Amino acid sequence: DGIIEFKALFSEAAAIHLHETKLCKDQRLTETENGQVVVEGTVQMTSQFRWWLLGFGDQIEVLEPESLRNEMANITSKMASTYK
């Protein structure tokens, strides 16, 4: 699928393991004032990466790239409509 510049907002709990096990070599973690963590880095866009992101549920928000943000929004919208 290619390499992307990834940026997401993680809850503090979801980001804890990223302090010990990096997502990528150039990973950057920035804590926000409200305790959330912005995670940035260059990653390989794969189906496994998408599944990994979805596994966090509402504990993350993909910020960039916009194409991945839109993909996650579409998937989660379809998931939500299943339970209505």
Protein Blocks (a to p, Z undefined) as FASTA:
>chain_A
ZZcdddddddfklmmmmmmmcfbfklccdddfkopacddddddddfklmmmmmmnmmmbc
cfbdfklmmmmmmmmmmmmmmmZZ
